[in-house]
Amino acid sequence: MTTLFALAAVVPAVILAGLLAWRQQDHRADAAEMARLLALQPRDPQRFSADMVAGLPEPARRFFRFAIAEGTPLCTVAQIGMKGKFGLGSKNAPNYMDMTAEQVLAAPEGFVWKMSAGSGLSRLSGSDGTTWTRFWLAGLVPVARLGGDPDHSRSAFGRYVAEAVFWTPAALLPGPDVTWEQLGDDAARVVVRHGGLEQSVDVTVGEDGRPTRVEFPRWSNANPDNTFRVLPFGGYLSNYAEFAGFRLPTHVEAGNFFGTGEYFPFFVIDVTDIRFPAPVS
């Protein structure tokens, strides 16, 4: 009987220790990938000139002239702090949770978004990255372990290319793997190619060039069939502020089925800080 009582005490402790070690392993993996992406920051970046975008469609020229001040060092890797709401429900029942997050964005190479939402036993925390999704309940129970496959990589690529429009416009300047085309008087499409992936993003701009609406076809399984296919995704940008020569949105509302009656902005955030740190060896 004494042995049984001892086992009853020891087994939960061993399980708890294993879960804590697993969670710490995730933290270390997040930190390592963030460091790798931060090291991709250009060491001696070029400075922006309107001449760089002279050959682009007019709405794209307008966008860049608004988003990047003349002479700004063209940093392409950003650290973004944010707070807001993250919805785990549906349009009719959003089930929003208060959220804080830190992100490293380095399009077209990758991203890490590390978040915490809710509180107590219902607290959801974890990260999305270029090749993974992993979330925990109360910091102890793994509730999502996804990624490591072409579907996830393609879906993630769509996200961080679109977010480059928001927060790292220098990464979308024209080049061999970045092209722009006009869609209308106030809209342009950027197409980014990298590592065998290709993603288009449509940007609607105001008269002054500020992007107000971003939408793109995203490879996603956020549908009743839970099957990966192309779905409309997008959102609205507002509340612009200047960060190191870039004018960037500090309020974003985005979600699946953008432009349809099913649109649900599950991601509603306000930026608390944007930094363009020097690369670390």
C-alpha positions as CSV (number, residue, x, y, z in Angstrom):
1,M,0.0,0.0,0.0
2,T,2.8,2.4,0.9
3,T,4.3,1.7,-2.6
4,L,1.0,2.6,-4.3
5,F,0.8,5.9,-2.3
6,A,4.4,6.7,-3.3
7,L,3.6,6.0,-7.0
8,A,0.5,8.1,-6.8
9,A,2.6,11.0,-5.6
10,V,5.6,10.5,-7.9
11,V,3.8,9.9,-11.3
12,P,2.0,13.2,-11.4
13,A,5.3,15.0,-10.4
14,V,7.1,13.2,-13.2
15,I,4.4,14.1,-15.7
16,L,4.4,17.8,-14.6
17,A,8.2,18.0,-14.8
18,G,8.1,16.5,-18.3
19,L,5.4,19.0,-19.5
20,L,7.4,21.9,-18.0
21,A,10.6,20.7,-19.8
22,W,8.6,20.4,-23.0
23,R,7.3,24.0,-22.6
24,Q,10.8,25.3,-22.0
25,Q,12.0,23.5,-25.1
26,D,9.4,25.5,-27.1
27,H,10.5,28.8,-25.5
28,R,14.1,28.0,-26.5
29,A,13.1,27.1,-30.0
30,D,11.1,30.4,-30.3
31,A,14.1,32.4,-29.1
32,A,16.5,30.6,-31.4
33,E,14.4,31.3,-34.5
34,M,13.8,34.9,-33.5
35,A,17.6,35.3,-33.2
36,R,18.1,33.8,-36.6
37,L,15.6,36.1,-38.2
38,L,17.0,39.2,-36.5
39,A,20.5,38.3,-37.8
40,L,19.0,38.8,-41.3
41,Q,18.8,42.6,-40.8
42,P,20.9,44.3,-43.4
43,R,24.2,45.5,-41.8
44,D,24.6,48.6,-43.9
45,P,21.1,49.1,-45.5
46,Q,20.5,51.3,-48.5
47,R,18.5,54.5,-48.0
48,F,15.2,55.0,-49.6
49,S,14.8,57.2,-52.6
50,A,11.7,57.7,-54.7
51,D,13.8,56.8,-57.7
52,M,13.7,53.2,-56.4
53,V,9.9,53.0,-57.2
54,A,9.7,55.2,-60.2
55,G,8.8,52.3,-62.5
56,L,6.0,51.0,-60.4
57,P,2.3,51.4,-60.9
58,E,1.1,54.7,-59.5
59,P,-0.8,53.3,-56.5
60,A,2.4,51.4,-55.5
61,R,4.5,54.5,-55.9
62,R,2.1,56.3,-53.7
63,F,2.2,53.6,-51.1
64,F,6.0,53.6,-50.8
65,R,6.3,57.4,-50.8
66,F,3.8,57.4,-47.9
67,A,5.3,54.4,-46.0
68,I,9.0,55.3,-46.3
69,A,10.5,58.7,-45.8
70,E,13.2,59.8,-48.2
71,G,16.6,58.8,-46.9
72,T,15.3,56.1,-44.5
73,P,17.6,53.1,-43.9
74,L,15.9,50.2,-45.6
75,C,15.6,47.8,-42.7
76,T,13.7,44.7,-43.6
77,V,13.4,42.9,-40.2
78,A,11.2,44.3,-37.4
79,Q,10.3,43.5,-33.9
80,I,6.6,44.3,-33.2
81,G,4.9,44.5,-29.8
82,M,1.1,44.3,-29.8
83,K,-2.0,44.0,-27.6
84,G,-5.6,43.4,-28.5
85,K,-8.1,40.7,-28.9
86,F,-7.8,37.2,-30.4
87,G,-11.1,35.4,-31.3
88,L,-11.4,31.6,-31.0
89,G,-15.1,31.5,-31.9
90,S,-17.2,32.5,-34.9
91,K,-18.8,35.6,-36.4
92,N,-21.9,35.2,-34.2
93,A,-19.9,34.2,-31.1
94,P,-16.3,35.6,-31.4
95,N,-15.2,34.4,-28.0
96,Y,-12.5,37.1,-27.9
97,M,-9.7,36.9,-25.4
98,D,-7.4,39.7,-24.3
99,M,-4.0,39.2,-25.9
100,T,-0.4,40.4,-25.8
101,A,2.2,39.3,-28.3
102,E,5.7,39.9,-29.6
103,Q,6.6,39.2,-33.2
104,V,9.8,39.1,-35.3
105,L,9.0,39.7,-39.0
106,A,11.6,39.0,-41.6
107,A,9.8,38.5,-45.0
108,P,10.4,36.6,-47.2
109,E,12.5,34.4,-44.8
110,G,10.0,33.9,-42.0
111,F,8.4,35.1,-38.8
112,V,7.7,34.2,-35.2
113,W,4.6,35.4,-33.4
114,K,4.7,34.7,-29.6
115,M,1.5,35.3,-27.8
116,S,-0.4,35.0,-24.5
117,A,-4.2,35.4,-24.2
118,G,-6.7,35.0,-21.4
119,S,-5.8,34.3,-17.8
120,G,-5.7,31.6,-15.2
121,L,-6.5,28.0,-16.3
122,S,-8.0,29.3,-19.5
123,R,-4.8,31.1,-20.5
124,L,-3.7,30.3,-24.0
125,S,0.0,30.8,-24.9
126,G,2.4,29.7,-27.5
127,S,3.6,30.7,-30.9
128,D,3.1,30.6,-34.7
129,G,6.2,30.4,-36.9
130,T,7.4,29.8,-40.4
131,T,7.2,26.0,-39.9
132,W,5.1,25.5,-36.8
133,T,2.0,26.3,-34.7
134,R,2.2,25.2,-31.0
135,F,-0.1,26.4,-28.3
136,W,-0.5,25.5,-24.6
137,L,-3.4,25.8,-22.1
138,A,-2.4,27.3,-18.8
139,G,1.2,26.8,-19.8
140,L,1.0,23.1,-19.1
141,V,-1.4,21.3,-21.5
142,P,-0.4,21.2,-25.2
143,V,-3.5,21.9,-27.3
144,A,-2.1,22.5,-30.8
145,R,1.1,21.0,-32.3
146,L,0.9,21.6,-36.1
147,G,3.3,22.4,-38.9
148,G,6.3,20.8,-40.5
149,D,4.5,20.2,-43.8
150,P,3.9,22.0,-47.1
151,D,0.4,23.1,-46.2
152,H,1.6,24.9,-43.1
153,S,4.5,26.5,-44.9
154,R,2.3,27.8,-47.7
155,S,-0.2,29.2,-45.2
156,A,2.4,30.9,-43.1
157,F,4.1,32.4,-46.2
158,G,0.8,34.2,-47.0
159,R,0.6,35.6,-43.5
160,Y,4.0,37.1,-43.3
161,V,4.1,38.4,-46.8
162,A,0.9,40.3,-46.1
163,E,2.2,41.6,-42.8
164,A,5.2,43.0,-44.6
165,V,2.8,45.4,-46.2
166,F,1.9,46.5,-42.7
167,W,5.2,46.7,-40.9
168,T,8.2,46.0,-43.2
169,P,7.5,47.8,-46.5
170,A,11.2,47.9,-47.4
171,A,11.0,44.1,-47.8
172,L,8.6,44.7,-50.7
173,L,10.6,47.1,-52.8
174,P,10.8,45.8,-56.4
175,G,13.4,43.2,-57.3
176,P,13.8,39.8,-59.0
177,D,11.4,38.1,-56.6
178,V,9.1,41.0,-55.9
179,T,6.8,42.5,-58.6
180,W,4.0,45.0,-58.6
181,E,1.0,45.4,-60.9
182,Q,-1.8,48.0,-61.0
183,L,-5.4,46.9,-60.1
184,G,-7.1,50.2,-60.3
185,D,-6.7,53.9,-59.5
186,D,-6.2,53.2,-55.8
187,A,-5.0,49.5,-55.7
188,A,-2.0,47.5,-56.6
189,R,-0.9,43.9,-56.3
190,V,2.5,42.7,-55.0
191,V,3.7,39.2,-55.8
192,V,6.5,37.7,-53.8
193,R,8.4,34.5,-54.6
194,H,10.7,32.7,-52.3
195,G,11.8,29.1,-51.8
196,G,9.4,27.7,-54.3
197,L,6.4,29.6,-52.8
198,E,4.5,32.5,-54.4
199,Q,2.0,34.8,-52.8
200,S,0.1,37.8,-54.1
201,V,-1.3,40.5,-51.9
202,D,-3.7,43.3,-53.0
203,V,-3.2,46.7,-51.4
204,T,-5.8,49.5,-51.4
205,V,-4.4,53.0,-50.7
206,G,-5.8,56.4,-49.9
207,E,-5.1,59.6,-51.7
208,D,-2.0,60.1,-49.6
209,G,-0.8,56.6,-50.2
210,R,-1.6,55.1,-46.8
211,P,-2.8,51.5,-47.1
212,T,-6.3,51.1,-45.8
213,R,-7.2,47.6,-46.9
214,V,-5.1,44.5,-47.5
215,E,-6.4,41.2,-48.9
216,F,-5.0,38.0,-50.4
217,P,-5.8,34.4,-51.3
218,R,-4.6,32.4,-48.3
219,W,-4.0,28.7,-48.3
220,S,-6.0,27.7,-45.2
221,N,-8.0,25.0,-43.5
222,A,-10.2,27.5,-41.6
223,N,-13.4,26.2,-43.1
224,P,-16.1,23.8,-42.0
225,D,-14.4,20.9,-43.8
226,N,-11.1,21.6,-42.1
227,T,-9.5,21.1,-45.6
228,F,-6.7,23.2,-47.0
229,R,-7.8,25.3,-49.9
230,V,-7.5,28.9,-51.1
231,L,-9.7,31.2,-49.0
232,P,-10.1,35.0,-49.0
233,F,-8.2,36.6,-46.1
234,G,-7.7,40.3,-45.3
235,G,-8.3,43.2,-43.1
236,Y,-8.2,47.0,-42.4
237,L,-5.3,49.2,-41.3
238,S,-5.4,52.5,-39.5
239,N,-3.9,54.7,-36.8
240,Y,-0.6,55.4,-38.5
241,A,2.6,56.4,-36.6
242,E,6.2,57.0,-37.5
243,F,8.9,54.5,-36.5
244,A,12.5,55.1,-37.6
245,G,11.4,56.8,-40.9
246,F,8.6,54.3,-41.7
247,R,4.9,55.3,-41.4
248,L,3.1,52.2,-40.3
249,P,-0.3,51.2,-39.1
250,T,-0.8,50.7,-35.3
251,H,-4.3,49.3,-35.6
252,V,-5.1,46.1,-37.5
253,E,-8.3,44.1,-37.9
254,A,-8.1,40.9,-40.0
255,G,-9.7,37.6,-40.5
256,N,-10.9,34.8,-42.8
257,F,-13.5,35.1,-45.6
258,F,-12.6,38.8,-46.1
259,G,-15.0,40.6,-48.4
260,T,-17.8,38.1,-47.8
261,G,-20.7,37.9,-45.4
262,E,-18.8,35.3,-43.4
263,Y,-15.9,37.7,-42.6
264,F,-14.9,37.5,-38.9
265,P,-12.0,39.7,-37.7
266,F,-10.5,37.3,-35.2
267,F,-7.3,39.3,-35.0
268,V,-7.8,42.8,-33.6
269,I,-4.7,44.5,-32.3
270,D,-3.0,47.8,-31.5
271,V,0.7,48.0,-31.9
272,T,2.6,49.1,-28.8
273,D,6.1,49.3,-30.4
274,I,8.0,48.6,-33.6
275,R,11.8,48.4,-33.6
276,F,14.3,47.7,-36.4
277,P,17.2,46.4,-34.4
278,A,20.8,46.1,-35.8
279,P,21.7,42.6,-36.7
280,V,23.4,40.5,-34.0
281,S,26.2,38.1,-35.0
